[in-house]
């Protein structure tokens, strides 16, 4: 996504989720040595020192993105403690539509996937992450700004990128899809229509086609089947009347 063009939607629920994360993970401290890859395409020692010395809430997006880019490997002793210390800042920046990753939002929480956090972390930590995912999806479904492409007008905010982030973080995809399902139309229906364009039928199964989901066929199928339900078709068909704006016709027709 073109994050520099997107206006963040920080609802009270999103803000509360971020504040809760700072509180829940406040017992973890960042102590040297910082574990990172220092090859010639990863983090430098100068950047590592800056990360260690910068107050958590002031760590800039670019610096945390360098850490994300060099975050290879995982262990419970040192890396997990350092990552838990940084995690609230990750969520804070994501909420502000400044994902700290050079590869975009889909990969910025991959370390949660490495941690297997939903089965190995304390329940309170697991829940604050789940609540953030729910709140972030709910908030950004109202983002219906359009961009002009050679193929026509398309949504500026691509919700599939957020769902892929949740999948790669080993988040509760079913729970997030339920939040999406319960969101009001026409906003939710427009996003569903936009996402449907990348669903393909493979051997009788609807799979969501996305490079970051190639090694996660179960989740790709879950998203694809969820999008291709008859109830979603009905919501998309009704959305045009709710919007009363022909600018969205191309997106809705694409979804049908």
C-alpha positions as CSV (number, residue, x, y, z in Angstrom):
1,X,0.0,0.0,0.0
2,X,1.0,3.6,-0.4
3,X,1.2,4.3,3.3
4,X,2.3,7.9,2.9
5,X,-1.1,8.7,1.2
6,X,-3.3,6.9,3.8
7,X,-4.8,8.8,6.6
8,X,-4.8,6.7,9.8
9,X,-8.1,5.9,11.5
10,X,-7.3,5.7,15.2
11,X,-10.5,5.0,16.9
12,X,-10.9,4.9,20.7
13,X,-10.8,1.2,20.5
14,X,-7.5,1.2,18.6
15,X,-6.0,3.7,21.0
16,X,-7.1,1.6,24.0
17,X,-5.6,-1.5,22.4
18,X,-2.3,0.2,21.9
19,X,-2.3,1.7,25.4
20,X,-3.1,-1.8,26.8
21,X,-0.2,-3.3,24.9
22,X,2.3,-0.7,26.4
23,X,0.9,-1.7,29.9
24,X,0.8,-5.4,29.4
25,X,4.4,-5.6,28.0
26,X,5.8,-3.0,30.3
27,X,7.7,-5.5,32.5
28,X,10.0,-6.4,29.6
29,X,13.3,-4.5,29.2
30,X,15.6,-3.9,26.3
31,X,19.1,-4.9,27.5
32,X,22.3,-5.2,25.5
33,X,23.4,-7.1,23.5
34,X,20.7,-6.6,20.9
35,X,20.3,-9.8,18.8
36,X,20.3,-8.8,15.1
37,X,21.9,-9.7,11.8
38,X,24.7,-7.4,10.9
39,X,25.4,-8.5,7.3
40,X,25.8,-5.8,4.7
41,X,22.1,-5.7,3.9
42,X,20.8,-5.7,7.4
43,X,21.1,-3.6,10.5
44,X,24.3,-1.7,11.4
45,X,25.8,-1.5,14.8
46,X,25.2,2.2,14.8
47,X,21.5,1.5,14.3
48,X,21.5,-1.1,17.0
49,X,22.9,1.3,19.5
50,X,20.3,3.9,18.5
51,X,17.5,1.3,19.0
52,X,18.9,0.5,22.5
53,X,19.2,4.1,23.5
54,X,15.9,5.5,22.1
55,X,12.8,5.6,24.5
56,X,10.3,3.0,23.3
57,X,7.5,5.4,22.4
58,X,9.9,7.5,20.3
59,X,11.5,4.8,18.2
60,X,11.0,5.9,14.6
61,X,9.4,3.8,11.9
62,X,12.6,3.6,9.9
63,X,14.7,2.4,12.7
64,X,12.3,-0.3,13.8
65,X,12.0,-1.4,10.2
66,X,15.7,-1.9,10.1
67,X,15.3,-4.2,13.2
68,X,12.5,-6.0,11.5
69,X,14.6,-6.5,8.4
70,X,17.4,-8.1,10.5
71,X,15.2,-10.1,12.8
72,X,16.4,-13.6,11.8
73,X,16.0,-16.5,14.1
74,X,14.2,-16.8,17.4
75,X,14.8,-18.0,21.0
76,X,12.9,-17.8,24.2
77,X,15.8,-16.5,26.3
78,X,16.9,-13.2,24.8
79,X,15.2,-12.5,21.4
80,X,11.7,-13.1,22.8
81,X,12.3,-10.7,25.7
82,X,13.6,-8.0,23.3
83,X,10.7,-8.5,20.9
84,X,8.1,-8.3,23.6
85,X,9.6,-5.0,24.8
86,X,9.4,-3.6,21.2
87,X,6.0,-5.1,20.4
88,X,3.8,-2.2,21.7
89,X,5.8,0.2,19.5
90,X,5.1,-2.1,16.5
91,X,1.4,-2.0,17.2
92,X,1.5,1.8,17.8
93,X,3.2,2.4,14.4
94,X,0.8,0.0,12.6
95,X,-2.1,1.8,14.1
96,X,-0.7,5.1,12.8
97,X,-0.4,3.4,9.3
98,X,3.4,3.4,9.5
99,X,4.2,-0.3,9.4
100,X,7.8,-0.9,10.5
101,X,8.9,-3.1,7.7
102,X,10.7,-2.7,4.4
103,X,8.4,-5.3,2.8
104,X,5.2,-3.6,3.8
105,X,2.7,-4.5,6.5
106,X,2.3,-8.2,5.6
107,X,5.6,-9.3,7.1
108,X,6.2,-6.8,9.9
109,X,4.9,-9.1,12.7
110,X,6.4,-12.4,11.4
111,X,8.2,-12.8,14.7
112,X,4.8,-13.4,16.4
113,X,4.5,-16.3,14.0
114,X,7.9,-17.6,15.0
115,X,6.9,-17.2,18.7
116,X,3.8,-19.3,18.3
117,X,2.4,-16.7,20.8
118,X,-1.2,-18.0,21.0
119,X,0.0,-21.3,22.6
120,X,3.1,-20.2,24.5
121,X,2.5,-16.7,25.9
122,X,0.5,-15.6,28.9
123,X,-3.3,-15.3,28.2
124,X,-3.3,-11.5,28.9
125,X,-0.5,-10.9,26.3
126,X,-2.4,-13.1,23.7
127,X,-5.6,-11.2,24.3
128,X,-4.1,-7.7,23.9
129,X,-2.7,-8.8,20.5
130,X,-6.0,-10.2,19.4
131,X,-7.9,-7.1,20.5
132,X,-5.5,-4.9,18.5
133,X,-6.0,-7.0,15.4
134,X,-9.8,-6.7,15.8
135,X,-9.7,-3.0,16.5
136,X,-7.4,-2.2,13.6
137,X,-9.5,-4.1,11.1
138,X,-12.8,-2.6,12.4
139,X,-11.3,0.9,12.3
140,X,-9.9,0.7,8.7
141,X,-13.0,-0.8,7.1
142,X,-14.3,2.8,7.0
143,X,-11.4,3.8,4.8
144,X,-13.0,3.9,1.3
145,X,-10.7,6.4,-0.4
146,X,-10.1,5.5,-4.0
147,X,-7.0,5.6,-6.2
148,X,-7.0,6.0,-9.9
149,X,-5.2,3.1,-11.7
150,X,-4.9,2.4,-15.4
151,X,-7.6,-0.3,-14.9
152,X,-9.9,2.2,-13.1
153,X,-10.6,3.3,-9.5
154,X,-9.5,1.0,-6.8
155,X,-9.4,1.2,-3.0
156,X,-6.5,3.0,-1.4
157,X,-6.5,0.8,1.7
158,X,-6.1,-2.9,0.8
159,X,-7.6,-4.9,3.7
160,X,-6.1,-8.2,2.4
161,X,-2.7,-6.9,3.5
162,X,-3.9,-6.7,7.0
163,X,-5.4,-10.2,6.9
164,X,-2.1,-11.5,5.6
165,X,-0.3,-9.9,8.4
166,X,-2.6,-11.6,10.9
167,X,-2.0,-15.0,9.2
168,X,1.8,-14.6,9.1
169,X,1.7,-13.6,12.8
170,X,-0.2,-16.8,13.6
171,X,-3.1,-14.6,14.8
172,X,-6.7,-15.8,15.1
173,X,-7.9,-15.4,11.5
174,X,-11.3,-16.8,12.2
175,X,-11.8,-14.2,14.9
176,X,-10.7,-11.3,12.6
177,X,-13.0,-12.5,9.8
178,X,-15.9,-12.5,12.2
179,X,-15.1,-8.8,13.1
180,X,-15.1,-8.1,9.3
181,X,-18.4,-10.0,8.9
182,X,-20.2,-8.1,11.6
183,X,-19.0,-4.7,10.3
184,X,-21.7,-2.5,8.7
185,X,-22.2,-2.0,5.0
186,X,-21.6,-0.5,2.6
187,X,-18.0,-0.2,3.9
188,X,-17.4,-3.9,4.7
189,X,-19.1,-4.9,1.4
190,X,-16.9,-2.6,-0.7
191,X,-13.7,-4.1,0.9
192,X,-15.1,-7.7,0.3
193,X,-15.7,-6.8,-3.3
194,X,-12.2,-5.4,-3.7
195,X,-10.7,-8.6,-2.2
196,X,-12.8,-11.0,-4.3
197,X,-10.8,-10.0,-7.4
198,X,-7.9,-12.3,-6.3
199,X,-9.9,-15.4,-5.4
200,X,-9.4,-18.3,-7.8
201,X,-11.2,-21.6,-8.1
202,X,-8.7,-24.5,-7.8
203,X,-10.0,-28.0,-7.8
204,X,-13.3,-26.9,-6.5
205,X,-11.8,-24.8,-3.7
206,X,-11.7,-21.0,-3.5
207,X,-8.2,-19.9,-2.7
208,X,-7.1,-16.4,-2.1
209,X,-4.1,-15.7,-4.4
210,X,-1.4,-13.8,-2.6
211,X,2.4,-14.3,-2.7
212,X,2.7,-14.1,1.0
213,X,0.1,-16.9,1.5
214,X,1.7,-19.4,-0.9
215,X,3.0,-21.5,2.0
216,X,-0.3,-21.2,3.9
217,X,-2.9,-22.9,1.8
218,X,-5.3,-23.5,4.7
219,X,-5.6,-19.9,5.5
220,X,-5.7,-18.9,1.7
221,X,-8.6,-21.3,1.4
222,X,-10.3,-19.9,4.6
223,X,-10.2,-16.4,3.2
224,X,-11.3,-17.5,-0.3
225,X,-14.3,-19.5,0.9
226,X,-15.3,-16.8,3.3
227,X,-15.3,-14.2,0.5
228,X,-17.2,-16.4,-2.0
229,X,-20.3,-17.0,0.2
230,X,-23.7,-16.2,-1.2
231,X,-24.2,-13.8,1.7
232,X,-21.2,-11.7,0.6
233,X,-22.6,-11.6,-3.0
234,X,-25.9,-10.2,-1.6
235,X,-24.0,-7.6,0.5
236,X,-22.0,-6.4,-2.5
237,X,-25.2,-6.2,-4.7
238,X,-26.9,-4.0,-2.0
239,X,-23.8,-1.8,-1.4
240,X,-24.3,0.2,-4.6
241,X,-27.7,1.5,-3.4
242,X,-26.3,2.3,0.0
243,X,-23.4,4.2,-1.4
244,X,-25.3,6.1,-4.2
245,X,-21.9,6.9,-5.7
246,X,-21.0,5.6,-9.2
247,X,-17.2,6.0,-8.4
248,X,-17.4,2.6,-6.6
249,X,-19.2,0.8,-9.4
250,X,-16.0,-0.6,-10.8
251,X,-14.9,-2.1,-7.5
252,X,-18.4,-3.6,-6.8
253,X,-18.7,-5.1,-10.3
254,X,-15.2,-6.6,-10.0
255,X,-16.4,-8.4,-6.9
256,X,-19.4,-9.8,-8.7
